[in-house]
Amino acid sequence: MATRKTADKAGKAGQIRIGIGGWTFEPWRGTFYPEGLVQKRELEYASRKLTTIEINGTFYGSQKPSTFAKWHDETPDDFVFSLKAPRFSTNRRVLAEAGESVERFLASGVLELKNKLGPINWQFAPTKQFDADDFEAFLNLLPHQVDGREIRHALEVRHESFRDEAFVALARKHGVAIVMAGDSKYPQIADVTAKFVYARIMGTTEQFAQGYDDKTLDLWTKRASDWASGGTPKGLETLGKPAAATTPRDVYLYVISGFKTHNPAAGIAMIERLSGGSI
């Protein structure tokens, strides 16, 4: 089982979770998953090697409450899922009109994940441009609590127009995270705007068995540790004023896209670095 790093000995760091997108991928069978493992046990296996998984299926359609409950029951007590919010909420011309879709999603059974419900990733199309008024109207639709449970929101914006200090200020005002795109063609906005950091790194290659070389794995692990302890990692692009320093933050880091076959190995390698204290 993967070792979870929850905090440093002085209790001055947030929790770091590292994972992948989804768990059903045929090339993982025999590479990540042992030969002969039945498909219905793949989530059980993946959740004991990694510490979080981003669910993509919720982007395309609704899931049954019983499905969320099943995912909860198949994973370890300290495991967390993040969810991609439905495209029906974000792929629209006027975001201010997304209220009904947002409410329907949050009432669809996601709370059946209970304490394993992590951030919700609201992903926008690469063609969606920044409109400050409409975007603020959308953020006003996102509740930070539902039925007594905290809801964390992250915004994955992928158009260059969001590289604007006004966007960073807006996200910080509403306490939502901006998804940090690493090794990616998408604009990088590494400003910390919430109590947590949500990063998606997309540069794994076939060349390395663990997706990245050792130097790059060390680098991303160090960045996760810096974020968790309240620091500002070096070498990332920011736009606005720095966030308040020394404030511990939870970190959710997903190895996404790239050479997907090696993504689990990259995630596991970083978890091992954290648990081994090599960073």
C-alpha positions in Angstrom: 0.0 0.0 0.0 1.2 3.5 -0.8 2.3 5.5 2.1 0.3 8.7 2.6 2.2 11.8 3.6 -0.1 13.9 5.7 2.2 16.4 7.3 5.7 17.0 8.5 6.7 16.2 12.0 5.9 19.7 13.2 2.5 19.6 11.6 3.4 22.5 9.3 2.5 21.0 6.0 -0.8 20.2 4.3 -1.6 16.8 2.9 -0.1 15.8 -0.5 -2.1 13.4 -2.7 -0.7 12.1 -6.0 -2.7 10.2 -8.6 -3.9 9.6 -12.1 -7.0 10.2 -14.3 -9.4 7.3 -14.1 -8.5 3.7 -13.5 -9.8 1.9 -16.6 -7.2 1.9 -19.4 -6.4 -1.3 -21.3 -2.6 -0.6 -21.7 -2.4 -0.6 -17.9 -3.3 -4.3 -17.8 -0.1 -6.2 -17.4 2.0 -3.0 -16.9 0.4 -1.3 -13.9 -2.2 -4.0 -13.1 -0.9 -7.5 -12.5 -1.6 -10.1 -15.1 -4.9 -11.8 -14.4 -6.4 -9.1 -12.2 -10.1 -9.0 -12.9 -11.3 -5.6 -14.1 -13.8 -5.2 -11.3 -10.9 -5.1 -8.8 -8.8 -2.5 -10.7 -10.1 0.5 -8.6 -9.3 -1.5 -5.4 -5.8 -2.1 -6.7 -5.1 1.4 -8.0 -6.4 3.1 -4.8 -3.8 1.2 -2.8 -0.9 2.3 -5.0 -1.9 5.9 -5.4 -3.5 8.4 -3.1 -6.1 10.0 -5.3 -7.8 9.6 -8.7 -9.5 12.2 -10.9 -12.8 10.8 -12.3 -13.3 11.8 -15.9 -16.6 10.0 -16.5 -18.6 12.7 -14.6 -17.6 15.2 -17.3 -19.6 13.3 -19.9 -22.6 12.1 -18.0 -24.2 11.6 -14.6 -23.5 8.6 -12.4 -25.9 6.8 -10.1 -25.7 7.5 -6.3 -25.0 3.8 -5.9 -22.0 4.1 -8.1 -20.4 6.8 -5.9 -21.2 4.7 -2.9 -19.5 1.7 -4.5 -16.4 3.7 -5.2 -16.3 4.9 -1.6 -16.5 1.3 -0.3 -13.8 -0.1 -2.6 -11.1 2.4 -1.6 -9.0 2.9 1.6 -10.2 5.2 4.3 -7.8 8.0 3.5 -8.3 7.8 -0.3 -9.8 10.8 -2.1 -11.5 11.3 -5.5 -11.6 14.5 -7.5 -14.4 14.8 -10.0 -14.6 16.5 -13.4 -17.7 18.6 -13.3 -20.2 18.0 -16.2 -19.4 19.7 -19.5 -23.0 20.9 -19.6 -22.1 23.4 -16.9 -18.9 24.7 -18.5 -19.3 24.3 -22.2 -21.8 27.1 -22.7 -21.7 30.6 -24.0 -23.2 32.3 -20.9 -21.8 30.8 -17.7 -24.2 32.7 -15.6 -27.0 30.4 -16.9 -25.3 27.3 -15.5 -27.1 27.3 -12.1 -29.5 24.5 -12.8 -26.8 22.3 -14.2 -24.5 22.9 -11.2 -27.3 22.1 -8.7 -28.2 19.0 -10.6 -24.7 17.7 -10.5 -24.2 18.4 -6.8 -27.5 16.6 -6.1 -26.7 13.6 -8.3 -25.1 11.5 -5.6 -21.6 12.9 -5.3 -22.0 13.2 -1.6 -22.2 9.4 -1.4 -18.4 9.6 -1.6 -18.6 11.1 1.9 -15.1 12.0 3.3 -13.5 10.7 0.0 -15.0 13.6 -2.0 -12.1 15.8 -3.0 -12.1 18.9 -5.3 -14.4 19.4 -8.2 -12.5 20.3 -11.4 -14.6 22.7 -13.6 -12.8 22.3 -16.9 -13.4 24.8 -19.7 -13.0 24.4 -23.4 -9.7 25.8 -24.9 -11.9 28.2 -26.9 -13.6 29.7 -23.8 -12.3 33.2 -23.2 -12.2 35.2 -20.0 -15.1 37.5 -19.4 -14.8 38.8 -15.9 -18.5 39.6 -15.2 -19.8 36.3 -16.6 -17.1 34.3 -14.8 -17.8 35.9 -11.5 -21.5 35.2 -12.0 -20.5 31.5 -12.5 -18.4 31.5 -9.4 -21.3 32.8 -7.4 -23.1 29.6 -8.4 -20.6 27.3 -6.8 -21.4 26.5 -3.2 -18.6 25.9 -0.7 -20.8 23.7 1.4 -23.5 21.2 0.5 -25.5 19.4 3.3 -22.8 20.3 5.8 -19.9 19.0 3.7 -17.2 21.3 2.4 -16.9 21.5 -1.4 -13.7 22.5 -3.0 -13.6 23.9 -6.5 -10.8 24.1 -9.0 -11.0 26.0 -12.4 -9.2 24.5 -15.4 -9.0 27.3 -17.9 -7.2 26.7 -21.2 -7.4 29.9 -23.2 -4.6 32.5 -23.1 -7.1 35.3 -22.2 -7.1 33.9 -18.6 -3.5 34.9 -18.2 -4.8 38.1 -16.5 -4.2 39.3 -13.0 -8.0 40.1 -12.8 -8.7 36.4 -13.2 -6.3 35.5 -10.4 -7.8 38.1 -8.1 -11.3 36.8 -8.9 -10.4 33.2 -8.1 -8.7 34.3 -4.9 -11.8 36.4 -3.9 -14.0 33.3 -4.2 -11.5 30.9 -2.7 -11.3 28.6 -5.7 -8.1 27.1 -7.0 -6.8 27.6 -10.5 -5.6 24.3 -12.0 -1.9 24.5 -12.5 -1.0 23.0 -15.9 2.4 21.5 -16.0 4.5 20.3 -19.0 1.5 21.3 -21.1 0.5 23.3 -24.2 -2.1 25.1 -22.0 -1.4 28.4 -20.3 0.3 27.9 -16.9 -1.2 29.9 -14.1 0.6 28.8 -10.9 -0.8 31.4 -8.6 -2.2 29.9 -5.3 -5.8 31.2 -4.8 -7.3 28.7 -2.4 -6.6 26.6 0.7 -5.4 23.9 -1.7 -3.4 23.4 -4.9 -4.6 21.4 -7.8 -2.0 20.5 -10.4 -2.2 18.4 -13.6 1.2 17.5 -15.1 1.1 16.2 -18.7 4.6 15.5 -19.8 5.2 11.8 -19.4 7.0 10.1 -22.3 7.5 6.5 -23.5 11.3 7.1 -23.2 11.3 6.7 -19.4 9.8 3.7 -17.6 8.5 6.0 -14.9 7.2 8.6 -17.4 9.8 11.2 -16.4 13.5 11.1 -15.7 14.6 11.1 -12.1 15.4 14.8 -12.1 11.9 15.8 -13.2 10.3 13.4 -10.7 12.4 15.0 -8.0 11.4 18.5 -9.3 7.6 17.9 -9.2 7.9 16.1 -5.8 9.8 19.1 -4.4 7.2 21.5 -5.9 4.4 19.5 -4.2 6.2 19.7 -0.9 6.8 23.4 -1.3 3.1 24.0 -1.9 2.1 21.9 1.1 4.4 23.8 3.4 3.1 27.2 2.2 6.0 28.0 0.0 6.1 29.1 -3.7 7.9 26.6 -6.0 10.5 27.9 -8.3 10.2 27.9 -12.1 6.5 28.2 -12.4 4.6 31.1 -14.1 2.5 33.3 -11.9 0.6 36.5 -12.6 -0.8 38.1 -9.5 0.5 39.1 -6.1 2.0 36.1 -4.2 -0.3 34.3 -1.9 0.2 34.6 1.8 3.4 32.7 2.7 3.8 29.9 5.3 0.1 28.9 5.1 -0.1 25.1 4.9 -2.0 23.8 1.9 -3.4 20.5 0.7 -2.0 19.4 -2.7 -3.7 17.3 -5.3 -1.3 16.4 -8.1 -2.4 14.3 -11.1 -0.3 12.8 -13.8 -2.5 13.2 -16.8 -2.2 12.8 -20.6 1.4 12.5 -22.0 2.3 8.8 -22.4 -0.6 7.5 -20.4 0.8 4.0 -20.0 3.5 5.3 -17.7 1.4 7.7 -15.7 0.8 5.3 -12.7 4.5 4.6 -12.5 5.2 8.4 -12.3 2.7 8.9 -9.6 4.0 6.0 -7.5 7.6 7.2 -7.9 6.7 10.6 -6.4 4.7 9.0 -3.6 7.8 6.9 -2.8 10.0 10.0 -2.8 7.6 11.6 -0.3 7.4 8.6 2.0 11.1 8.0 1.8 12.0 11.6 2.8 14.3 12.0 -0.2 12.9 15.4 -1.2 
